Amino acid sequence: MLWQASGESRTRFDIGVGAFSKVQNILGQISSGKRVMIISQRSVTEHWLPEVSEVFDTGKHEIVDINVPEGEECKSVDWLMKIWRRLQEHHFDRHDTLVAIGGGAVTDLAGFAAATYLRGINLVLVPTTLLAQVDAAIGGKTGINLPAGKNLAGSFYFPQAAIVDPQFLSTLTKEQFNSGMAEIIKYALLEKTIADETEYKPGPRPLLEILESNMEEIMHADPDKSELLAGIITSSVRMKLAVVGKDTKEGNLRRCLNLGHTLGHGIEKAMDYSLPHGNAVSIGMVFACEVAVREKMLDRKSAERVTKLLTKAHLPTEIPVDIDKRVIVEAMTQDKKRQGNVIKFVLPNKKLGSVDYSYEVKLDNLEDLL
Ligand SMILES: NC(=O)c1ccc[n+]([C@@H]2O[C@H](COP(=O)([O-])OP(=O)(O)OC[C@H]3O[C@@H](n4cnc5c(N)ncnc54)[C@H](O)[C@@H]3O)[C@@H](O)[C@H]2O)c1
């Protein structure tokens, strides 16, 4: 079990196969109130309803279920309003609890609903995609999309508990699994910087080496049996917690987590969000390595090592040919890390595992590389 403290809030993390079966214990420990609202999606409940019913149908709480639409569609003002309304109809008070069981879209939406209803009710996150387990449900960012763009309304709000159970990953599509693997590879490329600048203690072998020598096994493993997968998920969560613990609101160090994301966001936008987030980040990480090679911060061999690892994880490494590159350039120009004609980039620095997260690159130089 891990704990994260952030301001006045404290989050309990239970990570590992079988962690979900401890839900009642965890609810007991966080004083979850009389009522529990479970927010999920059909593609999760169609696989996991028996397990979810078993742990919640104990008669200890009044349970209210709400199934939201698949994917990004649920991250809307409409669905936020529907959740608020149901909470009100069932007389939820500040001691009651909202439980999100799903991918990053569900945990983002439920987190924002919990943050805003009565200025904050109890929240328990049960991320069920690899991306949500290592990234979206960790770190306190919540939010919904607005017509003008993604994640434009949101808040920082920490759950009382997060349950990261790899057994859920066994029903993910390959594409969704691979997308989460891109974020794990990202942590491997940040591990030394995180160890140097936070209290994170790396294991005896760098995550990068573990991934390089075991990627085949990880990609074919049964998620509910693989200790290796559980181990790399735990390392990734510990790294993110260490970074967020040092810099919650992305004033400085937290920016390192954007490795691969500046170009990645541009690609996602240009493809109207049809490409999984991790796939876009994968292309973005290769691009960041290319920029680092051009800026003489990284040797060509190291850049090739990264491309090879991403390829082993069945992730794309090149910008799709039919994409409108002007949209990517436009998105990068609008990036919040831009100042005038330069943009602050996260670039691998000297050795894989280390990054410079404030490196200023001229926009014209980036355009040449696309
Ligand atoms: N808050 C943050 O810090 C943060 C960070 C990264 C991404 N995000 C957000 O996360 C979202 C992307 O998350 P995602 O990649 O998890 O996608 P997602 O939440 O859209 O899930 C993808 C699909 O997988 C299904 N699914 C979830 N768990 C499943 C399971 N165990 N078995 C079968 N199907 C399952 C979902 O129902 C959905 O249809 C985006 O909205 C993004 O903005 C947030």
PDBQT file of the ligand as one rigid body, heavy atoms in Angstrom, charges set to zero:
ROOT
HETATM    1  N1  LIG A 401      -6.262  13.404 -15.535  1.00  0.00    +0.000 N 
HETATM    2  C1  LIG A 401      -5.110  13.148 -16.110  1.00  0.00    +0.000 C 
HETATM    3  O1  LIG A 401      -4.036  13.423 -15.560  1.00  0.00    +0.000 OA
HETATM    4  C2  LIG A 401      -5.098  12.477 -17.457  1.00  0.00    +0.000 A 
HETATM    5  C3  LIG A 401      -3.888  12.018 -18.000  1.00  0.00    +0.000 A 
HETATM    6  C4  LIG A 401      -3.923  11.352 -19.226  1.00  0.00    +0.000 A 
HETATM    7  C5  LIG A 401      -5.127  11.176 -19.890  1.00  0.00    +0.000 A 
HETATM    8  N2  LIG A 401      -6.285  11.663 -19.334  1.00  0.00    +0.000 N 
HETATM    9  C6  LIG A 401      -7.581  11.477 -19.999  1.00  0.00    +0.000 C 
HETATM   10  O2  LIG A 401      -7.836  10.092 -20.054  1.00  0.00    +0.000 OA
HETATM   11  C7  LIG A 401      -8.677   9.806 -21.174  1.00  0.00    +0.000 C 
HETATM   12  C8  LIG A 401      -8.122   8.640 -21.941  1.00  0.00    +0.000 C 
HETATM   13  O3  LIG A 401      -8.119   7.525 -21.072  1.00  0.00    +0.000 OA
HETATM   14  P1  LIG A 401      -8.117   6.022 -21.609  1.00  0.00    +0.000 P 
HETATM   15  O4  LIG A 401      -7.003   5.842 -22.545  1.00  0.00    +0.000 OA
HETATM   16  O5  LIG A 401      -8.207   5.160 -20.419  1.00  0.00    +0.000 OA
HETATM   17  O6  LIG A 401      -9.422   5.948 -22.521  1.00  0.00    +0.000 OA
HETATM   18  P2  LIG A 401     -10.972   5.782 -22.157  1.00  0.00    +0.000 P 
HETATM   19  O7  LIG A 401     -11.266   6.156 -20.776  1.00  0.00    +0.000 OA
HETATM   20  O8  LIG A 401     -11.722   6.487 -23.221  1.00  0.00    +0.000 OA
HETATM   21  O9  LIG A 401     -11.167   4.210 -22.300  1.00  0.00    +0.000 OA
HETATM   22  C9  LIG A 401     -11.067   3.618 -23.572  1.00  0.00    +0.000 C 
HETATM   23  C10 LIG A 401     -12.158   2.588 -23.765  1.00  0.00    +0.000 C 
HETATM   24  O10 LIG A 401     -11.841   1.421 -23.004  1.00  0.00    +0.000 OA
HETATM   25  C11 LIG A 401     -12.985   0.971 -22.290  1.00  0.00    +0.000 C 
HETATM   26  N3  LIG A 401     -12.507   0.257 -21.117  1.00  0.00    +0.000 N 
HETATM   27  C12 LIG A 401     -12.032   0.762 -19.966  1.00  0.00    +0.000 A 
HETATM   28  N4  LIG A 401     -11.603  -0.213 -19.165  1.00  0.00    +0.000 NA
HETATM   29  C13 LIG A 401     -11.824  -1.375 -19.806  1.00  0.00    +0.000 A 
HETATM   30  C14 LIG A 401     -11.568  -2.737 -19.494  1.00  0.00    +0.000 A 
HETATM   31  N5  LIG A 401     -10.965  -3.089 -18.369  1.00  0.00    +0.000 N 
HETATM   32  N6  LIG A 401     -11.921  -3.677 -20.401  1.00  0.00    +0.000 NA
HETATM   33  C15 LIG A 401     -12.500  -3.317 -21.590  1.00  0.00    +0.000 A 
HETATM   34  N7  LIG A 401     -12.741  -2.042 -21.948  1.00  0.00    +0.000 NA
HETATM   35  C16 LIG A 401     -12.398  -1.084 -21.065  1.00  0.00    +0.000 A 
HETATM   36  C17 LIG A 401     -13.727   2.255 -21.984  1.00  0.00    +0.000 C 
HETATM   37  O11 LIG A 401     -15.052   1.996 -21.659  1.00  0.00    +0.000 OA
HETATM   38  C18 LIG A 401     -13.545   3.032 -23.284  1.00  0.00    +0.000 C 
HETATM   39  O12 LIG A 401     -14.510   2.645 -24.216  1.00  0.00    +0.000 OA
HETATM   40  C19 LIG A 401      -8.748  11.086 -21.982  1.00  0.00    +0.000 C 
HETATM   41  O13 LIG A 401      -9.986  11.714 -21.732  1.00  0.00    +0.000 OA
HETATM   42  C20 LIG A 401      -7.608  11.924 -21.428  1.00  0.00    +0.000 C 
HETATM   43  O14 LIG A 401      -7.875  13.317 -21.522  1.00  0.00    +0.000 OA
HETATM   44  C21 LIG A 401      -6.292  12.291 -18.136  1.00  0.00    +0.000 A 
ENDROOT
TORSDOF 0
